[in-house]
Amino acid sequence: MLSAGTTHLAITPLDVLKVNMQVHPIKYNSIASCFTNLLREQGPSAFWRGWGGEFFGYGAQGGCRFGLYEYFKGLYSDIVVDLSRSFIFFISSASAEVFANLALCHFEAVKVQVQAQPHFAKGLVDGFPKLYASASEGESFETSITIMFPSNCAVSMAMFSTFEHSVNFLYCNVIQRRKEDCSKAQQLWVTFLAGYVAGSVGSLVSNPADNIVASYNKKADSVMLAVKKIGLVNLFTRSLPIRILLVGPVVTLQWLLYDSIKVLSGL
């Protein structure tokens, strides 16, 4: 929870830029224009809107994603010993992500509205009841869950599998030593490199659904209408540069903090 919550809290300004570029693509058509316009219109405090959703929402998601992944990986490995390592990574990360999505989705729905609509709410405390009351018996929450489940499961499967295979590749082909024979600094360096590769892959896989969530929260009538409004090409490319800039380092730092605790405590 600490590794995910603190890293997402640190990049709140970048997330504010990303969300506004997704929700208002005509007004904010580049990172530079989005930054200067928000600074001029709303002041420096605008870049920290939604910090509560970042810290608590992604902290809860990270606790489930990392902690339960480790649990399911051991569980499935013991139950079915002849499964391939890749399949173990896939089903373990997908199982963990189910719980991670449930922990995150309500925070994410409120965060997007707070960041994209400055007069909607100040944060989580007043944002939750406002969004639920205006969303037809919680329809916005339910749609966020519907969109996020398949997307985040795919992202988690891609990231954990990429991370595990990258770690194995680095030890076998670059360092050419067993993990147990490497120093703590070397182990964390491997984590850093593998985490960045995994984060870059995750940013590419998650961008379409992230655009849909932002557009839907802008009161699109349905998911299909949101996709139609965005356009197929924009679905994959809109805000992608800032998303790569955002997700890659965040995932890298999450794994670095997470593995640092494991390495330093002998786990």
Residue pairs with C-beta under 8 A, 6 or more apart in sequence:
1 59
1 60
1 62
1 63
2 59
2 257
3 62
3 66
3 253
3 254
3 255
3 257
3 258
3 261
4 58
4 59
4 61
4 62
4 63
4 65
4 66
4 254
5 54
5 55
5 56
5 58
5 59
5 62
6 55
6 59
6 257
7 58
7 250
7 253
7 254
7 257
8 15
8 54
8 55
8 57
8 58
8 59
8 250
9 51
9 54
9 55
10 253
11 54
11 246
11 249
11 250
12 47
12 48
12 49
12 50
12 51
12 54
13 47
13 48
14 242
14 245
14 246
15 50
15 54
15 115
15 246
16 38
16 46
16 47
16 48
16 49
16 50
16 115
17 28
17 31
17 34
17 35
17 38
17 47
17 242
18 239
18 242
18 243
18 246
19 50
19 111
19 112
19 115
19 116
19 214
20 28
20 34
20 38
20 115
20 116
21 28
21 29
21 30
21 31
21 34
21 238
21 239
21 242
22 210
22 211
22 214
22 215
22 238
22 239
23 112
23 116
23 214
23 215
23 217
23 218
24 116
25 234
25 238
27 37
28 34
28 37
28 38
31 241
31 242
38 46
38 47
39 46
39 47
42 118
46 118
49 114
49 115
49 118
49 123
50 110
50 111
50 112
50 114
50 115
50 123
51 123
52 107
52 111
52 123
52 124
52 125
53 107
53 108
53 110
53 111
53 114
53 123
53 124
54 111
56 107
56 124
57 103
57 104
57 106
57 107
57 108
57 111
58 104
58 107
60 100
60 103
60 104
60 107
61 100
61 101
61 103
61 104
62 100
62 254
63 103
64 96
64 97
64 99
64 100
64 102
64 103
65 93
65 96
65 97
65 100
65 156
66 96
66 254
66 258
67 96
68 95
68 96
68 99
68 100
69 92
69 93
69 96
69 156
69 160
71 96
72 91
72 92
72 93
72 95
72 96
73 88
73 89
73 92
75 92
76 83
76 88
76 91
76 92
77 83
77 88
85 164
86 161
86 165
89 157
89 160
89 161
89 164
90 157
90 161
92 160
93 153
93 156
93 157
93 159
93 160
93 161
94 153
94 156
94 157
96 156
97 152
97 153
97 155
97 156
97 157
98 149
98 153
100 152
100 156
101 145
101 148
101 149
101 152
101 153
102 145
104 148
104 152
105 141
105 144
105 145
105 148
106 128
106 141
106 144
107 124
108 144
108 148
108 213
109 131
109 140
109 141
109 144
109 213
109 217
110 121
110 124
110 127
110 128
110 131
112 213
112 214
112 217
113 120
113 121
113 127
113 130
113 131
113 217
114 120
114 121
114 122
114 123
114 124
114 127
116 214
116 217
116 218
120 127
120 130
120 131
121 127
121 130
121 131
131 140
131 141
132 138
132 140
132 141
134 140
135 141
140 216
140 217
143 216
143 223
144 213
144 216
144 217
146 223
147 209
147 212
147 213
147 216
147 223
148 209
148 213
150 209
151 205
151 206
151 208
151 209
151 210
152 206
152 209
154 205
154 206
155 202
155 205
155 206
158 198
158 201
158 202
158 205
159 198
159 199
159 201
159 202
159 251
160 198
162 194
162 197
162 198
162 201
162 202
163 194
163 195
163 197
163 198
163 255
166 193
166 194
166 197
166 198
167 179
167 190
167 191
167 194
170 190
170 193
170 194
171 177
171 178
171 179
171 182
171 190
175 182
175 186
175 190
179 187
179 190
182 190
184 263
184 264
187 259
187 263
188 256
188 259
188 260
188 263
191 255
191 256
191 259
192 252
192 255
192 256
194 255
195 251
195 252
195 253
195 254
195 255
195 256
196 248
196 249
196 251
196 252
198 251
198 255
199 247
199 248
199 249
199 250
199 251
199 252
200 244
200 247
200 248
202 247
202 251
203 240
203 243
203 244
203 246
203 247
203 248
204 240
204 244
206 243
206 247
207 235
207 236
207 237
207 238
207 239
207 240
207 243
208 235
208 236
210 239
210 243
211 230
211 234
211 235
211 238
211 239
212 223
212 226
212 227
212 230
212 235
215 226
215 229
215 230
216 223
216 226
220 226
220 229
227 235
230 238
261 267
